[in-house]
Amino acid sequence: MSVTTRLLRLLTIFLFATLTFSAMAIDRDFPASTLRGKLIVTDYPNVTINGNALRLSPGSRIWNTQQLTQTPNSLGSDTYVVNYTLNVQGDIDRVWILTSDEVGQKVDAQRNSLKR
C-alpha cells in the first residue's frame, strides 16, 4: 500500500469521525430547581423573565446553545427562551439558552431530580 493511499484512508477516517462527533446532540442535564422563561437583558445586572424584573447574581453564569459561557452584554436586547435557577436571595444564578429542540420539551422532563 502506498503512502498516498494510507494518507487518503486516514483522512477519510478522520473526516467521518469528525462528522459523527459534530452530529451528536448535547444532552444537557438541568437541576431539579430549574425554571423556564423568556429572558431579556435590560440593563445588566437587571433582566426581565416573562415580564418580571429580576437580577443576575454576582458570579452568575450563562450558557449558550453550544454549552459555552457567554457574558450578559453579548446577548444584546434580544429575547431568549431559557432555563434558569434562582439563588437563596431570589437572584438568577444560572441560565441556559435553549435550542429549538429543548424548547419543544417540557421543563419537568429536563429536570434531574438528583441535582439542586
VEXGU-66220 format. One record per atom (N, C-alpha, C): residue in one letter; x, y, z. Coordinates in steps of 0.1 Angstrom, whole numbers, padded with zeros to 4 digits, always signed. Layout:
# residues N
AXYZ;...
***
This chain:
# residues 116
M+0008-0012+0000;M+0000+0000+0000;M+0009+0012+0000;S+0006+0022-0009;S+0014+0033-0010;S+0011+0044+0001;V+0021+0053+0003;V+0019+0063+0013;V+0007+0072+0010;T+0005+0075-0002;T-0007+0083-0006;T-0020+0076-0003;T-0021+0063-0005;T-0033+0055-0002;T-0035+0055+0013;R-0025+0053+0021;R-0026+0054+0035;R-0031+0067+0040;L-0025+0078+0035;L-0029+0091+0039;L-0044+0094+0035;L-0048+0090+0023;L-0062+0091+0019;L-0071+0084+0029;R-0068+0071+0032;R-0076+0064+0042;R-0077+0070+0055;L-0065+0075+0060;L-0065+0082+0073;L-0074+0095+0073;L-0072+0102+0062;L-0080+0114+0060;L-0095+0111+0060;T-0099+0101+0053;T-0113+0097+0052;T-0118+0093+0066;I-0111+0085+0073;I-0115+0081+0087;I-0116+0093+0096;F-0107+0102+0095;F-0107+0114+0103;F-0120+0122+0099;L-0123+0123+0087;L-0134+0131+0082;L-0147+0125+0087;F-0149+0112+0086;F-0161+0106+0091;F-0162+0107+0106;A-0151+0105+0113;A-0152+0107+0128;A-0156+0121+0132;T-0150+0131+0125;T-0154+0145+0128;T-0168+0147+0125;L-0173+0142+0114;L-0188+0144+0111;L-0197+0137+0121;T-0193+0126+0125;T-0201+0118+0135;T-0201+0126+0148;F-0190+0130+0153;F-0190+0137+0166;F-0197+0151+0166;S-0197+0158+0155;S-0204+0171+0154;S-0219+0169+0153;A-0223+0157+0148;A-0237+0154+0146;A-0244+0150+0160;M-0235+0146+0169;M-0241+0142+0182;M-0247+0153+0190;A-0259+0152+0195;A-0265+0162+0202;A-0260+0163+0216;I-0259+0175+0222;I-0256+0177+0236;I-0268+0175+0244;D-0268+0165+0253;D-0280+0163+0261;D-0277+0169+0275;R-0282+0181+0277;R-0279+0189+0289;R-0287+0184+0300;D-0282+0185+0312;D-0288+0180+0324;D-0291+0192+0333;F-0303+0195+0336;F-0307+0207+0343;F-0311+0203+0358;P-0307+0211+0367;P-0310+0209+0381;P-0325+0207+0384;A-0329+0201+0395;A-0343+0199+0399;A-0350+0212+0401;S-0343+0223+0405;S-0349+0236+0407;S-0350+0245+0395;T-0348+0239+0383;T-0348+0247+0371;T-0362+0252+0367;L-0363+0264+0363;L-0375+0271+0359;L-0373+0275+0344;R-0384+0278+0337;R-0384+0282+0323;R-0389+0296+0321;G-0384+0303+0312;G-0389+0317+0309;G-0383+0323+0297;K-0388+0335+0294;K-0383+0343+0283;K-0374+0354+0289;L-0362+0354+0286;L-0352+0363+0292;L-0349+0375+0282;I-0348+0387+0288;I-0343+0399+0281;I-0334+0405+0291;V-0321+0408+0287;V-0312+0415+0295;V-0315+0430+0292;T-0320+0437+0303;T-0324+0451+0301;T-0312+0461+0304;D-0307+0460+0316;D-0296+0469+0320;D-0288+0461+0330;Y-0277+0454+0326;Y-0270+0445+0334;Y-0267+0451+0348;P-0270+0444+0358;P-0274+0430+0360;P-0289+0428+0360;N-0297+0438+0356;N-0311+0437+0356;N-0316+0430+0343;V-0326+0421+0345;V-0332+0413+0334;V-0347+0413+0336;T-0354+0409+0326;T-0368+0405+0328;T-0369+0391+0323;I-0377+0383+0331;I-0381+0370+0327;I-0396+0369+0328;N-0402+0366+0316;N-0417+0366+0315;N-0423+0379+0320;G-0416+0390+0318;G-0421+0403+0321;G-0418+0407+0336;N-0412+0399+0344;N-0409+0402+0358;N-0395+0406+0359;A-0393+0417+0366;A-0379+0423+0368;A-0372+0414+0378;L-0360+0410+0374;L-0351+0402+0382;L-0337+0407+0380;R-0328+0401+0388;R-0313+0405+0387;R-0305+0392+0385;L-0294+0394+0378;L-0284+0383+0377;L-0275+0384+0390;S-0273+0373+0396;S-0265+0374+0408;S-0250+0376+0405;P-0242+0381+0414;P-0228+0382+0411;P-0222+0368+0409;G-0215+0367+0398;G-0209+0354+0395;G-0219+0345+0388;S-0230+0350+0383;S-0240+0342+0376;S-0233+0337+0363;R-0238+0326+0358;R-0233+0320+0345;R-0244+0318+0335;I-0241+0321+0323;I-0250+0320+0312;I-0243+0310+0301;W-0250+0300+0298;W-0245+0290+0288;W-0254+0292+0275;N-0247+0293+0264;N-0255+0294+0251;N-0259+0280+0246;T-0264+0279+0234;T-0269+0267+0229;T-0258+0257+0226;Q-0245+0262+0225;Q-0234+0253+0223;Q-0227+0249+0236;Q-0234+0252+0247;Q-0229+0250+0261;Q-0216+0257+0264;L-0214+0269+0258;L-0203+0278+0261;L-0208+0289+0269;T-0200+0294+0278;T-0205+0305+0286;T-0204+0318+0278;Q-0214+0327+0282;Q-0215+0340+0275;Q-0216+0351+0285;T-0211+0363+0282;T-0213+0374+0290;T-0227+0380+0288;P-0233+0386+0298;P-0246+0392+0296;P-0247+0403+0285;N-0236+0411+0284;N-0236+0422+0275;N-0235+0417+0260;S-0231+0405+0258;S-0230+0399+0245;S-0244+0395+0239;L-0254+0394+0248;L-0267+0390+0244;L-0276+0401+0238;G-0272+0413+0240;G-0280+0424+0235;G-0293+0425+0241;S-0303+0430+0234;S-0317+0431+0239;S-0326+0421+0233;D-0321+0410+0227;D-0330+0400+0222;D-0337+0392+0233;T-0347+0385+0229;T-0355+0377+0238;T-0350+0362+0236;Y-0347+0355+0247;Y-0342+0342+0246;Y-0351+0333+0255;V-0355+0321+0250;V-0361+0311+0258;V-0351+0304+0266;V-0352+0304+0279;V-0341+0299+0288;V-0347+0290+0299;N-0338+0281+0304;N-0340+0275+0317;N-0331+0283+0326;Y-0335+0284+0339;Y-0327+0292+0348;Y-0330+0287+0362;T-0321+0291+0371;T-0322+0288+0386;T-0320+0301+0394;L-0327+0301+0405;L-0326+0312+0414;L-0317+0308+0427;N-0310+0318+0432;N-0303+0315+0444;N-0312+0318+0456;V-0307+0317+0469;V-0315+0320+0480;V-0320+0334+0482;Q-0313+0344+0476;Q-0317+0357+0476;Q-0327+0361+0465;G-0331+0351+0457;G-0340+0353+0446;G-0334+0359+0433;D-0321+0359+0432;D-0314+0364+0420;D-0312+0352+0411;I-0310+0354+0398;I-0307+0344+0389;I-0293+0340+0390;D-0290+0328+0392;D-0275+0324+0393;D-0271+0315+0381;R-0280+0308+0374;R-0276+0300+0363;R-0286+0302+0352;V-0282+0303+0339;V-0291+0305+0328;V-0285+0296+0317;W-0295+0289+0310;W-0291+0281+0298;W-0300+0285+0287;I-0294+0291+0277;I-0302+0295+0265;I-0305+0282+0257;L-0318+0280+0254;L-0323+0267+0249;L-0322+0266+0234;T-0319+0254+0229;T-0320+0251+0215;T-0335+0249+0211;S-0338+0249+0199;S-0352+0247+0194;S-0357+0234+0199;D-0349+0223+0199;D-0353+0210+0204;D-0356+0211+0219;E-0348+0218+0227;E-0350+0219+0241;E-0363+0227+0244;V-0365+0237+0236;V-0377+0245+0238;V-0390+0236+0236;G-0389+0226+0227;G-0400+0218+0225;G-0403+0208+0236;Q-0394+0206+0245;Q-0395+0197+0257;Q-0401+0204+0269;K-0408+0198+0277;K-0413+0204+0289;K-0402+0204+0299;V-0401+0215+0307;V-0391+0217+0317;V-0391+0205+0327;D-0402+0200+0330;D-0403+0189+0340;D-0395+0177+0335;A-0396+0174+0322;A-0389+0163+0317;A-0374+0165+0316;Q-0369+0178+0316;Q-0355+0181+0316;Q-0348+0181+0329;R-0356+0182+0340;R-0350+0183+0353;R-0344+0170+0358;N-0332+0171+0364;N-0326+0160+0370;N-0329+0160+0385;S-0337+0151+0390;S-0341+0151+0404;S-0329+0150+0414;L-0317+0145+0409;L-0306+0143+0417;L-0297+0155+0419;K-0300+0166+0411;K-0291+0178+0412;K-0300+0190+0418;R-0293+0198+0425;R-0300+0210+0430;R-0296+0223+0423;
***
